[in-house]
Amino acid sequence: MSSHREAPEVSKDPVADSTDLYAFMSPDVAGTVTLIANYIPLESPDGGPNFYEFGDGVLYEIHIDNTGNGTPNISYQFRFTTVNNIPTSFLYNDGPITALTPPSPTSNWNRQQTYSLTRVDWGANGQPASSDVLGSGLLCPPCNIGPLSTPDYRALAKAAVHDVSHRMHSAKVFAGQRAEGFYVDLGAVFDLGDLRPFAGDHAGGPAAGLMNGMPGVNSTADVNVHTLALQVPAAELTRSIPTGPTDPAAVIGVWTTASRQRVRIAAGADDAAGDLASGPWTQVSRLGNPLVNELIIGVGDKDRWNREPPVADGTEFLSYFARPLLATLLPDLYPGVFPNLAAYNSSTSNVRADLEAILLTGIPGGLIPGFTNYNGTGVQADQLRLNTAIGAATAPNNLGLLGGDLAGFPNGRRVFDDVATIELRAVAGATLPLVDPGYTADGAAGAVSFGLTTGGTDLTAMGTENYLPKFPYLGVPYSGFSNPSKTPVSVGR
Amino acid sequence: MDSDPSGVEPAEANGWRGAQSRRVFLRRGTVTGAMVALAGSFPALSGLVTTAASDTPAVEPEAAALEGDAGASSLAGPLVAHVRDIGTGEISLFQGEQEVIFRDPAIARRLSSVIKP
């Protein structure tokens, strides 16, 4: 998955587990950037009575690097508070939730969350230069329970979109449940790298009765996530007003982190106050580009990667990017399909400068006509880099840059971008000619996919057709009543 | 807790940057102040500190001087001590969103003696 349950430790701490990060120029509000960080993977919509919620003990942050040095210049911090309006009830709600109102003992809604949003601007010394509380007591919507409990869910969610500001900073903000927007065929890819449309070419495919042309299965259809969404004027994120797309000031690097206090003591029977958390915040989850910790970093380093800042990618983790394991596995898993990649891999002096550029520095100018999202410094750090001087596409392509759409991944990331296919093709060698003109990509590198779209212009993605055209862009969450858990169809079962 | 200009980094609660350089050490006087606060938060350790003060003259005067210290007595919430290394006496103290680290082998030994069967 993009970053769902991607590391051993954080997979046991789902409220702190970042799943996806998006950053794009808002298609409907010119001059603004939308930032979305999702947490809590694979929420089953009917997972009550304790439905999903953010962690009170977690500090959620979305960071912006607008100078290219790999460290944050701006951080948006979300802190949550949960109350039991009806502590004697075992239910999430004792009646229909028809309006979004502040916590109250008279509310039908029992388990309710509010949050604060703070913008921190960091000084050159690494300490906060300013800290602005943009909003507090902000209301989250409930989870989407069903027609009896949340009869007009859209209205509840709409009321949870807040316009906040303080001094010279402003934002539109939403925090709450949304439909999962990421799509991938988990069941296949984690079955020894199977791609159902090409399963007949897999080394073990024919013996297992698999064949080419099998349709993909969207494993993340019908599940929800919890979303932190911001819409901010681009001018409040860049270090200066850029003169145009080639101005390094136009590029921002984005990543999200979740942190917990260093000390946690579980409550004993006599501890009425509950668990104790103490000490400074320490990072437990990190996410920039999709699939980095998932498919690039080795399992022995995944937990440490989650604790480290992005600048560690260029030092402690660089070998994973330079010679990713997946690139060496593909020719073995699909014999004869990737001969050029196999030959490239055979030379130990060959490193994947294309992947380093895409994931760690941004793509320098001159490689793709009219495009760059280079950070201007060469500092290697996994960040989602967005050129804010390139406006939203009028005719988007879900393959982003690979589909000729300069406004799509890896120039930031939109909710409908087929990032799993884009990264798979890049790892398979489709982007190597950008940095090594002597390399000819295998034909399959430009064709492999998970089979979850009908083509580049298909922006619905199988099972995720409810994207919204406006903030917060991710769809209305699936309701528990209408969407009990489903098991994707699998071969042989 | 008293802030020590030479040891306690400011505003470390605000984000991840503080996490990269928060292992700081305190001057002796602040160490003792922290010990007093520890006693106040953990009744079971009150006797330990008293004993330590009487058994260890180097500690006792400072501890006595700080018993009425406004910084220590104004601590809100529990104080947690983590003896990282009994041999070197490296101890982390956690309170609120702060962590301070100091070295005092004598305190570390006495704390460890409490936990021994």
Interface residues (C-beta under 8 A of the other chain):
Chain A: E61 T71 P72 S75 Q77 V120 W122 G126 Q127 P128 S131 T257 S259 Q261 R262 V263 I265 L276 S278 G279 P280 W281 T282 Q283 P309
Chain B: P10 A11 E12 A13 N14 G15 W16 R17 G18 A19 Q20 S21 R22 G77 P78 V80 H82 S92 F94 Q95 G96 E97 Q98 E99
